[in-house]
Amino acid sequence: MKFTITIPTYSIYLNVYCSKKKKKLNQWNNQILANFDSHEDAFNSAGKSYDIYLNEDGYRCADIVLDQNQISVGLIAHEVMHSVFFIMSYVDIPLTQESEEAYTFLNGYLMNSIMQHFEPNKIK
C-alpha cells in the first residue's frame, strides 16, 4: 500500500509506504535513499522516516516506510513523530513552549490521516 498525505500549511507531501514483502520494502527504501545519494543492502527496520527532499517534479516530500508484519499504532506514532521533527525543522520552527502546539497539531493531523488507511482490528 502506498498513499500520500498533503500538508498544505507547509507545502509538503508525506508519502507512506507499507508492505509485508521485504523485497518491496527494500525497493522503496532505496528509491527514497537515492534522493540522498545513498543505498542500503536491506531494509532491516520495523519502520523508517526520511528527511525532506525535492522530488523529480520539484515538490517537497518526506517519506515513511512501514513493515506491515510489525505494524502497530505505536510504530506509526513513532515514525510520524520523526516526520514531524523533519518537517518542522525544514520550515525552521524549533521545538519550544511557544511552538509545541504546531508540533502536536501536525502530529495529530498525520496520525489521523494515516490511521484512515488501516482497518482498526488489523493493527495492534
Number of C-alpha atoms within 10 A of each C-alpha: 10 11 11 15 17 14 15 8 7 12 11 20 19 22 17 18 21 19 18 14 11 15 12 15 23 18 15 19 25 19 13 21 15 12 15 13 8 11 14 12 9 13 19 12 11 16 20 21 21 20 20 21 17 12 13 8 6 8 13 17 21 24 23 23 25 24 22 18 13 14 18 16 12 11 17 20 17 14 20 25 20 16 24 21 18 17 24 17 14 16 12 9 15 14 14 9 7 9 12 13 12 14 19 13 12 21 19 15 14 21 17 11 14 18 14 9 11 10 8 10 6 8 14 10
